[in-house]
Amino acid sequence: MKKLILGIVEFRRKVQAGYREAFGRLAVGQSPDTLFIACSDSRVVPNTFASTNPGDLFVLRNMGNLIPPCDEHGIALSDESEAAAIEFSIDTLNVNNIIVCGHSECGAMRALIGDRQKVQLPNLKKWLRHGDEAVLRLQSGLALDSTLSAHNQLSQVNVLLQIEHIKSYPAVRKRIEEGKLGVHGWWFDIARADVYAYEEPLNRFVLIDEVEAERLLEQFEAARASPG
């Protein structure tokens, strides 16, 4: 708490003036182009590793970067907060992209791989059910990188599962079919501070370096130019 309070004072003294114009514009409204879904883990800071500014990302964070699926009417089967964020980002903010970002050494994934039923915290145990299918897939042999530890393998498989959950929302499917929305999977390696993007043709996460970044940008530009 002390660090937070002193940080605010430091912000007012040295940083605020440089941001005042930007925040002045943001006070009128926000127009981020990406819904960024990440874990609540304090080590995962999207604005830091993606070098983004205030207003660039609409961020949804929770334990394990999980998204409850919905029914055919677009109503979440539970936990309406995540569904509300998806609805708002799509229908009000008109985001062009959704990114699900998992990460290494995730406590939620450790709890899942170690048997969710053993979790002592009742609400956490119930919440983690949205990752149960990822455990089953990993146990059936779906591993994207066998060099990783089991909980990190699960973290990557879980990203793909949550993308499927997101695509269960009618508004998301409609935007994808119209060519107005892309849904992407990323993975953050805490120890190396590296970010990886899931490449479906390769069925693995690829390090976002200069070469991969150029390829991703070309894909985004091609998707934007295609009719839809």
N, C-alpha and C positions, 0 to 999 in steps of 0.2 A: 504493500500500500504506500509506503514511504516513497518508493521509486516512482510510482504513478503520480503522486502529488507533486514531487519535485520535477517530474517530466513535464507536467502541465505548465509549471512556472518557466521551465526552460523553453518550452514551445512559445509561450507568450513573449519571452525576452528576445529569442533569436530566430524563430521560424515563422511565427504567425504573420508577420508583415508580408513575406513572400507568398503566402497562401491566401491572403485576404481577397485579392481579386478573383482567384479561382473559386473560393468558397462563396463569394458574392454572386457569381454566376450560378453556382449550384443551389443557392438558396431559392432560386426561381423554379428549379425542377431538376430532375436527374434524367439522363439518357444513356445509361450503360449499354454496351452491345452484347454483354456476356453475363449469364447466370453462372456463378462459380460455386460448385458444391464441394465442400471440403470437411474434413474432420475437425472437431473442436480442440484437438490436441494443440497445446500452447506452442509447440515447436513448428507447427505448420502455419506460415504467415504468407498467404498468397500475394499481398501487395508488396512484400519484400522480394520473394524469389521471382515474381513476374514483373517487377519494376513498374508497377502501375500507380496511378495517381488517384486521389479521391474522385469518385464519380465514374471511374472506368469499369468497375465490377459491381454487380449485384450479388452479394455473398450470402450463401446459406451454409451454416456450419452446425454439425451435430455429431454425436458419438458414432464414429465409424463411417461417416459420409453415406448414410443409409437413406433410401427413399422408399416409403411404403407404396406399393402398387395401388391402382384404382380399378373401379369396375367400369363397365362399358359406358356408363353415363358420366364418367369423369369424376366420380366421388371417391375420395380416398377411403380405403378399407379401414384405416385408423390414422391417428396422428395427423390432424388436419394442417398443422403448421407448415410442414414441408409442401403439401399440396397447395396451400395458399400462396407460398412463395413462387411455386412454378406457375400458377395461374396469373399472378400479378406480373411476373417477369415477361410472360408470353403476351397476355392480353392488354396490359397497360404500358409496360416499358418497351414492348416489341423487340426483345433481344433477338439477335441473329444466331447466337451460339449458347449451348449449355455445356459446361465442362464438369465432369465428375472426377475429382482428384483424390485418389487414395495416397497412402504413404507408408513407408517402412516403419517397423517397430510400433505398430498401432496397437494400443491396449485393447481396443474392441475386438480386433482380429485375434489377439492372443486369447481373449476370453472365449471366443467362438471355437477356436481350434482346440482349446482345452476342455470343451463341453459346456455349452451355455447353461445347462441345468445345474451346474455347480456354482454359478454366480450367486453370491449372497445378497446382492442389492436387487430388490424385487423389480423396480422400474427398469433398471438396466437390463436385467434378464429378459424382461418382456420385450423391450425395444430391440434387442439384438436378434430377435426372431427374423427380422427382415434380411439377415445375412445367412440364415440357415441353409438356404439353397446353395450358396457359394461353398459352404463346407461340403455338402453332398457332391458337388461337382468336382471339387479338389480330390475328395476321397475316391471318386470314380476314375481319376487319372488325368483330369484337366489341369495341367500346370503350364504356365506360359514361360517360366524360367526355372528350370529344375535346379539351378545353382543357388537359388535363394532358400532361406529357411522356410519352414512350413507356414508360419504365420505371415511372412512376407509374400509367399506364393498365394496364400488366401487373400491377402489385400489386393493383389492384382486381379484375381478371379472375381472378387467382390465388386470391383469397379465395373466390370462388364455386366454383372448381374444388375447393378443399380441403373445402368444405362437401359437395360430391358424394362425395369420398373418405370423409368421416366417415360419410355415410349408407350407405356400402357395408357397414358393420358391422351384423350382424344385431341385436345388442343395441340399437343406436341406432335402427334401423328399427322394432323392436318397441315401444320407448318412445314414439316419435313416433306410431305408429299407435294406441297406447293413450291418446294425449293427455297424456302425462306428461313430454314432453321437447320443448324448442324448440331449434333450431339457427339461429344468427344470424351475419351477417357485419358486421363493423365495420372502419373504416379510420381511421387516425390520421395527421393532417397535422402533421408535426413543426414546420414553420416557423411555423404559426399556433397550435399546441397545441389544435387542434380535432379532435373525434371525430365520425365519420359512421356512420350505420347504413344498411345496404342495405335498400331498400324494393322488394320484388319487383314490386308493381303498377306502379311507376314505372320499374323497371329502372335504378335509379341509387342512389348513396349520398347520403343526406340528412343535413345537419348536425344533430347532436343539440343543439338549443337547447331553451328552455322548451316551445315548442309541440310539437316532435318528441318530446321526452321524455314529455309528457302523452299523446301518441298511442301511443307504445310501451308505456307503462304500461297504457293501456286495452286494447291488444292482449294483453298478458300476463295481465291480469285476465280477459279474455274466454276465453282459452285455458284458464286454470285452472278457470273455471266450467263449461266445456263437458264433457259426459260423455265418459268414455274409460277 
